[in-house]
Amino acid sequence: MKLVTVAEMRAIEQQTDARGWSYAQMMEAAGKGLAQVVAQEYASLGEHTVLGLVGKGNNGGDTLVALNELLRLGWQATAYLSAPREDDPLVSRFTRGGGVVLRASDDPHLETLRRAVGDHAVLLDGLLGTGVRLPLREETARLLRAVKEAIAFQRPIVVAVDVPSGIDCDTGAAAEEALSADLTVTMAAAKVGMTQMPALGLMGEVIGVDIGIPEDLPAWQAVHRYWVDGRMVAQVLPPRPKDAYKSTFGTAMVVAGSVNYTGTALLAGEAAYRVGVGRVMLAVPALLHGVLAGHLPEATWLLLPHELGVVAAEASEVLTQALNERIKAMLIGPGLGVEQTTEHFLARLLGVQPRGKSALGFVPATAPTQAKRPALPPLVLDADGLKLLARLEGWAQALPPKSILTPHPAEMALLTGLRREAIQENRLAVAERFAGEWGHVVVLTGAGTVVAAPDGRLAVIPAATAALARAGTGGALAGVITGLLAQGVPPWEAAYAGAWLHAQAGMFAWEEGGSSAAVLARDVVHALPRVLQALNYT
């Protein structure tokens, strides 16, 4: 599903109207699509009763169309009009069909509204649309507060029409009175503000409906942002032919671990295996092998020289000598440590110098050695690998094209020099800017993970859960992405698909454990098969 700003959506609708598919026709398509989703999602409810909060704008019109369609499907429907809609044919059609109309103008203390909320199984929130600006007007805020008070006693299923009322659809800001939806049915495209906190936390499940936008519309074609869903991910997962063998699915090398972060290599390696890669080679400091080997018997191992338990500088030569055409992707960083010897290891591997080091004080790999060794495979840089990158001169040019970087906001601050707060306030713009400047795919993790490609494509993972706020989950994410990359999925697609699979696994692990507080990183890895099964990926 595409992801648009408010201005872009207006331009899309204007061009669609100019093509001959009118605003009224778009509204009919939106309302009928909304009704179909509600009828399908809640067919098993014992009571098919629906109350629509009807605002004076287009969202109110969509809601009236949906209520009329639900009447036709056998539901009992009530419309609560927050403002007069004099001579509105949608209201007339609704009443002729047997719908009940309640008016805020007849309900000065909002008691009728409170009773109606408790008397219906489903509440359609069509009060405010995408053009809202905060703070809300007092009469609107008062109405929403009354609904929230009623919901606290007897909660219906809340379905937001396009967006929950009280959301700024460009910034993600939310009014205190905004309703938390169980389901948001968004029209044609998701809105940028829906991907950012706190709005993201109010969306519930999000389903898009077609309102008749022509695919070849210039304003539509100009949008290269996407709200990632299961269908989008399933389309890029690699085929698994029945006559395959392990080389069909590539080899992923994971360069990770140190004496202080022993288990992270296992998490990343198993995550790569769980998304289908044929072979995982774990390149770790040699002293970790005896501790780790029995925990992932499927792995092969490359034992690296170390200094006091962290990868030594000369390990770069051991690593490059082990590279071959079977290794299709390499992950560098989880638990690697940020000691000077590890910094020199990465500098030698990339053929660059640490910042502030003169040529006399540091000797990178020589040109003859570089000429003999194979080129680096596609790279994923995570965790300590990113912290080390920030210390290296010219790192962006030294990485293979379209490498994948997976920073959380603090690591992004190290790489860019921006304040963490500035990054969080402008997540989409920051990821898009630096993906273009660096020439690499940026996966800015966190609530609403952003995946930006150098060519301007951008995807957002619509998930926010405390289940993933746990040490080791970042390494698991990097392993998932590396596993897909090793199977031949292109970098941007591997990044957004991996991030979505990881987020869904976090949700499943939360569901399985019963509490987000109880989820461990390995629970997320072990939930990946359930996510793939849900996609019918066999």
N, C-alpha and C positions, 0 to 999 in steps of 0.2 A: 504494500500500500504506500502511495506517495505521501510526502510530508510537506506541508505548505505553510507559508505565513498567511496572515489575514489578508494582506494586500494581494498576494498571489491568488488566493481563492476568489477574491472579488474580480480580478482580471480574468480568471478562468470562467467564472459565471457570466461576465459581460460578453466575452467572446462566444461562449456557447449560445447566449441569447441572440447575438448578432447572426449566428449561423442558422437561426430559425427554431431552435429548441428553447422555448420561452422559460422565464422564471417560474411561471405557473406550472409548466410541465415538469420542471426540475423539482418543484415542491411536491407535486403528485408522486413522482418517482421516489423522492426521499421518504415521504410519509408511508407509502405502501411498502417500501423496503424495510422501514423501521417496524411496521406491523408484522411483516413476515418473520423478521428476526425474533420479535417478542413471542409470537405464536409458536414458533419452532422451539425456542429455548425453554419456554415455560409451558409446554403442552401437558406436562405431567402434573401441573398444579391441580389441587382438588377444587380450587375456586378460581374461575376465569373472570376476575373483576379488575378493572384498570381505571386509575384516576390520572388525568393529565393536567399538569400545571401549564397553563397556556399564557405565554407572554404576548406582547403586542407586535413582536417582530416576526421574522421568517421562521424562527424555531417554533413559535406558537402555531404558525400555519402548518409546519411539518407535523406537529403533534396532533392538530385537529384532523388532518388527513389520516394519520395513523389510527386515531380513535375511531374514525368512521369505518376504516377497513377492519379493525378488530370487531366492531359491531357486526359487520357482514360475516365475520368468521364465527359469530356466536358468543362473543364476549359481552359482558355488561360493562358499559363505559360511561365515565363521568368526566366532564371538562370543567376545570376551575379557571375562570377568566380573571387574570390579575388586573386587566385594564379593559375598557370598553372596546369591542370590535363591532361597531355599528354597521349594520347592513352587510356583514361579512357572509358571503355565500357558503363558506366552509362551516360556519356556525349553523346556518340554516339547514344545510345538508345533514349535519350531525344530528340536529333535533328531529328532523324528518325521519331519520333512521332509527329513532328510539333512544338517542343519547340524552343524558341528563346534563344540564348546564347550571353551574353555580357561579356566582359573581362576587368578586371582592367588594364591589360597591354596595352589596347587600349584607356584608359580613364585617362590620366595623371592628369587632373584637377578635376576628379570625377563628371563632369557635367552630363555625361550620367547616372551615378548612381542616382544623385539627381532627374533628370527627371523621371527615371524609378520608383523611390519610389512614386512620386506623381501620376503616371499613373496607379497604381495597387491598387486593393481593399484590398488585403491581402499581408503581408510581412512575409515570413518565415525566421527567424533569425537562420541560420545554419552556422554561421561564425566560432565560437569557441565552444569547447566542455568542458568536465569535467576536462581535464588535464591542463587547463590554469593556469598560475602563473602571479601575478601582480608585477610590472606595465606592461601594454601591450606594445608590440613593437610599434614603432612610426607609421609604415605603417598601422598596424591594427587599432590603435587609430584614425588615420586620417580618415580611411574609416568609422568607426563608428560615428565619429563627423559629417561627411558629411551626413550620414543617419539621425542623430538627427536633423540637420539643415533642411533637407527636410521634416521631419515629422512635424516640428514646423509650416510649411505652410499648409500642407495637409496630415493629419495623416491617413495612412491605419491601418487596424487591424494588430497588431503585434503578431505573434505566435512564441514563442521561441522553438527551436528544442532541446529537452532534458533539456537545461538550457539557460537562456539569456546569450549571449556572454559577456564575461568580468566578470564572477562570479567565485570566488574561491569556489569550491564545497565542501571543507572541513571546511573552516572558515566562510563563508558568506560574506567575503570582496567583494567589488564591485568596478570596475574601474569607474572613473567619466564618461567615454564614454559609459558605459553599457546601453543597450536599456531597457526601461520599457515595459514589455510584457502585452498584454491583456489576453493571454492564454499561458501557458507552457505545452507542451506535452512531458512528461518525459518517458524515455525508461526503462521498467521493474520495476524500483524502483526510488523513490525520493532520492535526494542526501542531505547529512547532512547539507551542507552549505546553501541549499535552505530554511532551517528553521530558519536561524539566520539573524538578521538585519546587514547591509542594504539589503542583497540579498532578504530576504523575501518580502520586499516592492516592488520588481521588477517582481515578479512572475506572478501576475494576477491570474486567475483561473488555477488550475493545474489538468491535467488529465494524468493518466498513461496508457501506452499501452504494451501489451504482445509482447515480442520478442522471445518467445520460450524457456525460461529458465525452465529446468526440476524442478518440485517441490521438488524432493528428492535429489537434488544436495547438497553435504555437505556444500559448501560455502554459499549456499542460506539458508539452514536450520540453519546455525550458526548465522544468523542475527535475533535479537529480538527487533529491533527498528521499529517504525511504524509512518507513516504520516497519521494522522486521517482524514477520510472523512465520508460523510453521510452514506455510505453503511456499514462501520465498526461500526458506532454508532447504526444504525438500528438493526444490528445483536444482540446487547446486551440489547436492551430495553425490559423490561418485558412484557409478554403477558397480554392482558386485556380481559379476558373472559366475555361474555355477562351475565353470571349468578354470577358475582363477587359481593361482598359487601365490605364495607369500610375496614374491617380487612384483606381482601385479599391483599390489597396494603400497609399494615403496618402503623405504627405510627412513626412519626419523632418528637423528642424533640429538641427544639431550646433554648439554654441557652444563652441569649443575652440581650443587652440593659443596659443603665444607664441614669441618669438624663441628662447628656450631649450628649448622643447618643440615643435619644428616638426611632427614626424611624427604625433603622437598624434591629431590631427584626422582624418588619413587612415585610421588604424586603426579609429577609431570609425565613420567614415562608411562605409568598405567593409564593416565588420561588419554595419551596418544594412542595407546593400544585400544582403548574402549571405543574410539570413534573409527576404528577399522584399519589402521596402518598395519602393514605386513610384518615389520620388524622394528624394534626399538633398540638402539645402541645407547647405553648410558656411559658418558664420559665423565668420570668423577675422580677426585683425588684418591690415589691408590689405597690409602689406609681405610677408606670407607667400604671397600669391596666386601670384606669379610662380614661386616655388619649388615649390609644391604642385600647381598646376592640371594639369600634364601627367601626374601620377601617378594621378589618379582622374578621367578625362575624363567619367565618367558624372555627376559632381556638378555642381550649380549652386552659386553663390557669393554670399555677402553679405559685403562688405568693410567692416570696422569701423574706426572711428578708433582710433589707438593712441598710447601714450606710450612711447617707447624700446622698442618691440616687444611691449608688452602692451596688452590692451584698455583703452581710456580710459573714464572715467566717462560721457562724453557718448554713448558707443556704445549706451547703453540706449535712447535715443530713436531711433537708427537701427534698432535691432532691433525695437522695438515698432511702428514705422511699416511694417516689412516683414511683420508678422504678418498672416495671413489665414486663412480657414476651411479652406484646403487643408492647412495645417500641423497635423498631428494629434498630434505629440509633439515635445518639445524636450529635448535633452541639454545640460546646462551643466556644464563643469568640467574635462574632461581637458586637462592641459597649459596651463591658463589662466593660471597664475601667481597669486601671493598678494600682489602689491603693493597699495599703498593705492588707486591709481586703479582697479584691478580690483575691489577691495572696494567702492568707491563705485559702480562699474558695477552690481554685483549688488544693492546696497542700493536704488539708484534703480529697477532693474527690478522689485523686489519691493515698493517703496514703504515701506521701513523704514529705520531708522537703525543705523549701526554702534554697537557697544557703547561706552559711555563718551563718545560724541559728543553735544554739546548741539545743540539745534535751530539755534542761532546759528552753530555751526561746520560744520553739514552741512545741505544742502537737498535733501530727497528730491523725487521727482516731485510736482508740484502736483496738487491735486484735479481742476482742469479738464483737465489733460493726461491723467490717469488715466481720466477719464470718456470721453474721445474715443478712447482706444486700445482695441483688442480685448483680451479677456481672454487671459491666458496659456494656452497649450495644456497638456495633461498633461506634467509635468516628470519628468526623471531627473536627479539631482544626483550627481556623481561627483568623486573626487579633489580637485583644488583648489577645485571648487565647494563641497565639504563643508567644507573648511578655512575658506573665506570665510563660509559660513553660520554657523559657530561664533562669528564676530565680530559677528553681526547681532542686534539686539533683535527678539524676537517672530517669528523666522523661521518657526517651525512653523505659526503662524497665517497668515502671509503667503503661503505656498506654496499652489498649488491643492490641493484635497482629494485624498488618496491619491496624492500624489507619491511617487516611488520614490527612496530614498537607498541608495547602494551603498558603504558604508564598509568599509575593512579595520579590524582592531582598533585601530590607532593613531588613525585618523580617528574611530572610534566613541568613543574616549577623549576626544578634543577636544570632541565634540558632547555628551557626557554628564557629563564630569567624573570618570568612573570610572577606576581604574587599568586599564591594558591587561591585567595579569595577572588581575584580577577579571573582566574581560570574557571572557577565554579560558576561565576556570574555569567560567563559567556562560553559555555562548554562547546556548543556547536561551532561557533565562529573560530574559537582557538584551535580546535582540532582541524578544521578545514584549512585555516591559514597555514599551520605548520606542516601539514601533510603536503601542501603545495610547495612550500619553501624547501622542505627537506627532500622531497621526491620519494617519500615512503608512506606506507599505510600507518595511520595512527589510530590506536584503540585506546581512547581515553575512558578508563574504567570508572565505575561508581554507579549510583542510581541513574538509570538511563544512559548506559554505556554508549559512547559515540564512536563510530568507525568511519574514518575519513580517508579517501583515496587521493593520490596526487592529482588526478584528473578532475577533481571537483565533486565526484560522487560522495554521498554521505548517507550513512545508515544509523539509526538509533535503535537500541534494544530496549523495548518498553517494559522494564522490570526494575523493581526496587525492593530489596528484602534484606533484613538484618542477618538472614541465614548465611549470606556470603561475606559477612564482616568477620572473617576468621582467618588466622594465619594459615597459609598453604593454599587457599582457594585461588590466589592469583597464579601460582605455579600450575595448578590444575587447568585454569583457563589457557595459559600459554601452551600447555601440553595438548589440549584439544585443538587449538589453532594449528600447531605444528603437525599434528597427526593428519589433519585435512590437507594442509599444504603438501605434505609428503605424498599424498595420494593424487596430486595433480590439480587440486582445486586452486584457481587463481588467487593471488594474495588478498584482494579486497573481499572477495566472496568467502575465502577461508576464514578471514577475520570476523566478518559479521555472522557467518553461520556458526563458527566456534563460540562466539560470545553469546549467541542466542541459546545454543545447546547447553552451555555452562549455566546460564541464568535459569533455564527451565529445570536443569538438574538440581539447582539450589532450591527451587520451589518444591520439587518432588521430595527432596531430602527433608525439607521443613515439614511437609505433609506426613511423611513416614515417621519422623521423630516426634511430631506433635508440638514442637517448640523450636523457634528459630535459634534460641539460646543453646540448644543441644546439638546443633549441626556441626560436624567436623568436616574438614576438607575432604577426607577420604569418603565421607558419606555422599558428598557431591559427586565424586568420581564414580562411586558405585551406583549412583542413580542414573548415570548416562545411558545404560541400556534401556531403561524405562522410557527415556525421552525418545530414543531412536525407535522403539517399538510403537510409541504413540504416533510417530510419523509414518508408520508402516514401512520402515526402512529395514529390510531383511536381506 
